[in-house]
Amino acid sequence: MSRTGHLPGSARVSQPTHLPPPLLDVYGWQDLAACAHLDVNVFFEFDGVRGRRLAMREERAKRVCRSCPVVEKCLAHALVSEPYGVWGGLTARERVGLRARRDAVAS
């Protein structure tokens, strides 16, 4: 390899000008979450769970979220990346509604 970083006889490769942030910077907040060491089943629905039983499960998950120091970061992440479960104190249905209201205000 030459001092310019190219192999002799190889095509020139451009160097990236912008790298993505380290994953720890992007997702490190998850280590601080109140749910970090809880069973994930608390936060996700299962087929066949409906009505009062589903509402009770969702409320249990939301109780955890209410005490979470990173709930805002969690919700921001969930609004763009998570289609299932309770994230940021909202269910998937509630997040769909929030996105729709947000989009309606933006247009």
C-alpha positions as CSV (number, residue, x, y, z in Angstrom):
1,M,0.0,0.0,0.0
2,S,1.3,3.5,-0.8
3,R,1.5,6.4,1.6
4,T,-1.7,7.7,0.1
5,G,-3.6,4.6,1.3
6,H,-4.1,3.1,-2.2
7,L,-3.0,-0.3,-3.3
8,P,-0.7,-0.2,-6.4
9,G,-2.9,-0.7,-9.5
10,S,-6.2,-0.4,-7.7
11,A,-9.0,2.1,-8.2
12,R,-9.0,5.1,-6.0
13,V,-11.5,4.9,-3.2
14,S,-12.8,8.1,-1.7
15,Q,-12.6,8.5,2.0
16,P,-15.9,9.1,3.9
17,T,-16.5,12.6,5.0
18,H,-19.1,11.8,7.6
19,L,-19.4,8.6,9.7
20,P,-22.5,7.7,11.7
21,P,-22.3,8.2,15.4
22,P,-21.2,5.3,17.6
23,L,-24.1,3.1,18.6
24,L,-23.5,3.8,22.2
25,D,-24.2,7.5,21.5
26,V,-27.4,6.6,19.7
27,Y,-28.8,3.8,22.0
28,G,-26.9,4.3,25.3
29,W,-30.0,5.8,26.8
30,Q,-31.5,2.3,26.9
31,D,-29.1,1.3,29.6
32,L,-30.6,4.0,31.8
33,A,-34.2,3.0,31.1
34,A,-36.4,1.8,34.0
35,C,-37.2,-1.3,31.9
36,A,-33.6,-2.2,31.1
37,H,-33.6,-5.3,33.3
38,L,-37.2,-6.2,33.1
39,D,-38.8,-9.0,31.1
40,V,-39.6,-7.7,27.7
41,N,-42.9,-9.5,27.8
42,V,-44.2,-6.8,30.1
43,F,-44.1,-4.3,27.1
44,F,-45.4,-6.4,24.2
45,E,-48.9,-7.7,23.3
46,F,-49.5,-11.3,22.6
47,D,-52.1,-12.7,20.2
48,G,-55.3,-13.5,22.0
49,V,-54.9,-10.9,24.7
50,R,-57.8,-8.4,24.4
51,G,-60.1,-6.2,26.4
52,R,-59.5,-5.8,30.1
53,R,-56.6,-8.1,30.2
54,L,-54.7,-6.2,27.5
55,A,-55.6,-2.9,29.2
56,M,-54.1,-4.2,32.5
57,R,-50.9,-5.3,30.8
58,E,-50.5,-2.0,29.0
59,E,-51.1,-0.1,32.2
60,R,-48.5,-2.2,34.0
61,A,-45.9,-1.3,31.3
62,K,-46.9,2.4,31.4
63,R,-46.4,2.5,35.1
64,V,-42.8,1.5,34.5
65,C,-42.5,4.2,31.9
66,R,-43.9,6.9,34.2
67,S,-40.9,6.4,36.5
68,C,-38.3,6.3,33.7
69,P,-35.6,8.9,33.5
70,V,-35.3,8.5,29.7
71,V,-39.0,8.3,28.7
72,E,-38.7,11.2,26.3
73,K,-35.8,9.6,24.4
74,C,-37.6,6.3,24.3
75,L,-40.7,7.9,22.9
76,A,-38.8,9.8,20.2
77,H,-37.1,6.5,19.2
78,A,-40.4,4.6,19.2
79,L,-42.1,7.2,17.0
80,V,-39.7,6.4,14.2
81,S,-38.5,2.9,14.9
82,E,-40.9,0.7,16.9
83,P,-44.2,-0.5,15.5
84,Y,-45.1,-2.8,18.4
85,G,-45.4,-2.7,22.2
86,V,-45.3,0.0,24.8
87,W,-42.4,2.4,24.3
88,G,-42.1,5.9,25.9
89,G,-45.3,5.4,27.8
90,L,-47.5,4.9,24.8
91,T,-48.9,1.8,23.1
92,A,-48.4,1.1,19.4
93,R,-52.0,2.3,18.8
94,E,-51.4,5.5,20.8
95,R,-48.1,6.2,18.9
96,V,-50.0,5.8,15.5
97,G,-52.5,8.4,16.7
98,L,-49.8,10.7,17.9
99,R,-48.0,10.5,14.6
100,A,-51.2,11.2,12.7
101,R,-52.0,14.3,14.9
102,R,-48.4,15.5,14.5
103,D,-48.6,15.0,10.7
104,A,-52.0,16.8,10.5
105,V,-50.6,19.8,12.4
106,A,-47.5,19.9,10.1
107,S,-49.6,20.0,6.9
